Amino acid sequence: KERPMSVPVLERAYQIPTVVERRFHCIHGMSIDAGYTDAVFHAIRDDATHLMCIEDDTFPPLDAIERLLAHNLDIVCGWYPKRQDGPRIGVPIILKDNKRQTLDDPDGSLVELYTVPMGCTLINMDVFRRIQMPWFVTTGQLTQDSFFSQKAREAGYKLWCDTSIRCEHI
């Protein structure tokens, strides 16, 4: 596909604290894992404190960034459903009775996850400094979200979802 002239999700008027400098990084044309890795390298080079991932098909509430920052957590995301017709099945994955399940019908609380989706996720840059590369890998059986989540959990990080932050997934 051609490089888009604009990315509607990034043109929205997000409520971002004035002390936060924002830079947009387009990974169009790269594989998903290479694009995320490239974004991390740019954030490290720019001495960023956090990486906020907003994918082009995920539309967070306008105050999502501010609310995620307020948690002061290493890895935290907003909730959104899978992109499908029918019931609203959550993208975030939790462990329940030692089995992986989607986080459906969230109650607005902060929930610990097993796998954090990257569509609306805030990550403290210290996470990338402490975890060895590769940070992201995508295969036919594994998404970059799952790979990153596993490495973060193995390094002792907890993954969180603020289920009061409801995103659209289009």
C-alpha positions in Angstrom: 0.0 0.0 0.0 1.0 3.6 -0.4 2.2 5.7 2.5 -0.8 7.5 3.9 -1.0 11.2 3.5 -2.4 11.4 7.0 -3.1 9.2 10.0 -6.5 10.1 11.5 -5.8 8.7 14.9 -2.7 11.0 15.3 -4.6 14.1 14.2 -6.9 14.0 17.2 -6.6 16.6 19.9 -5.3 14.4 22.7 -5.0 16.0 26.1 -1.3 15.8 26.8 0.3 17.6 29.7 2.3 20.7 28.6 5.5 19.3 30.1 5.3 16.4 27.7 7.1 16.8 24.4 5.6 14.6 21.7 7.2 13.3 18.5 5.4 11.2 15.9 7.2 8.2 14.3 5.8 6.6 11.2 6.8 3.0 10.6 5.0 2.6 7.3 6.6 0.0 5.0 8.4 -1.8 7.8 7.5 -5.1 9.3 5.7 -4.7 12.6 8.5 -5.9 14.8 11.1 -3.8 12.9 8.8 -0.8 13.1 8.5 -1.1 16.9 12.2 -1.6 17.3 12.9 1.4 15.2 10.5 3.5 17.3 12.3 2.4 20.5 15.7 3.3 19.0 14.4 6.8 18.1 13.0 7.2 21.6 16.3 6.1 23.2 18.2 8.5 20.9 15.9 11.3 21.9 16.3 10.5 25.6 12.6 9.9 26.0 11.2 8.8 29.3 8.2 6.9 27.8 7.0 5.4 24.5 3.3 5.8 23.8 2.1 3.3 21.2 -1.1 4.2 19.4 -1.8 2.0 16.4 -3.6 3.4 13.3 -6.7 1.3 13.9 -7.1 2.1 17.6 -8.8 5.3 18.7 -8.2 6.0 22.4 -10.2 8.6 24.4 -8.6 12.1 24.1 -7.4 12.0 27.7 -5.9 8.4 27.5 -2.3 9.5 27.4 -2.7 11.8 30.4 -4.5 9.1 32.3 -2.0 6.4 31.5 0.9 8.7 32.6 -0.9 9.3 35.9 -0.6 5.7 36.9 3.2 5.9 37.0 3.5 2.3 36.0 6.2 0.7 33.8 3.8 -0.8 31.3 0.1 0.1 31.1 -2.5 0.1 28.3 -6.1 1.1 27.6 -8.7 -1.5 26.9 -10.1 -2.2 23.4 -12.1 -5.1 21.8 -10.9 -7.3 19.0 -11.8 -6.0 15.6 -14.7 -8.3 14.7 -18.4 -8.5 14.4 -20.4 -9.9 17.3 -19.6 -9.8 21.0 -17.0 -7.3 22.3 -14.1 -9.7 23.0 -11.2 -7.9 24.6 -7.7 -7.8 23.1 -5.8 -7.8 26.5 -5.2 -11.3 27.8 -5.4 -12.3 31.5 -4.7 -15.5 33.4 -7.7 -17.0 35.0 -7.4 -20.4 36.7 -4.0 -20.7 35.1 -5.5 -20.3 31.6 -5.1 -17.5 29.2 -8.4 -15.7 28.5 -9.4 -12.4 26.9 -10.4 -9.6 29.2 -14.1 -9.2 28.3 -16.6 -6.9 30.0 -14.1 -4.9 32.1 -15.4 -3.1 35.1 -13.3 0.1 34.8 -10.6 -1.0 37.2 -6.8 -1.5 36.8 -6.2 -5.2 35.9 -3.0 -7.1 35.7 -2.5 -8.7 32.3 -0.7 -11.7 30.9 -0.3 -10.1 27.4 -0.5 -6.4 26.8 -1.7 -5.3 23.4 0.2 -2.4 21.8 -2.7 -0.5 20.3 -2.8 2.0 23.2 0.1 1.3 25.4 2.5 3.5 27.5 5.9 2.0 28.3 8.6 3.5 30.5 11.8 3.6 28.5 13.7 2.0 31.4 12.0 -1.3 30.4 13.9 -1.3 27.1 17.1 -0.4 28.8 16.8 -3.4 31.1 15.5 -6.0 28.6 17.9 -7.4 26.0 17.1 -7.2 22.4 15.1 -8.2 20.5 12.2 -6.5 22.1 9.7 -7.4 19.4 9.4 -10.4 17.2 6.6 -11.4 14.9 6.2 -14.9 13.4 3.3 -16.8 11.9 2.4 -18.0 15.4 3.5 -15.0 17.6 2.7 -11.3 17.6 5.0 -8.6 18.7 2.7 -7.9 21.7 3.0 -11.5 22.9 6.8 -11.5 22.5 7.3 -8.2 24.3 4.9 -9.2 27.1 6.7 -12.5 27.7 10.2 -10.8 27.8 8.8 -8.1 30.2 7.2 -10.7 32.5 10.4 -12.7 32.5 12.3 -9.6 33.5 9.9 -9.1 36.5 7.7 -6.4 35.1 3.9 -6.4 35.6 1.6 -5.6 32.7 -1.5 -3.5 33.5 -4.7 -2.4 31.7 -6.7 0.6 32.8 -10.1 -0.8 31.8 -11.7 2.6 32.3 -9.8 3.8 29.1 -12.1 2.4 26.4 -10.7 2.6 22.9 -12.4 2.1 19.6 -10.8 -0.6 17.4 -11.7 0.1 13.7 
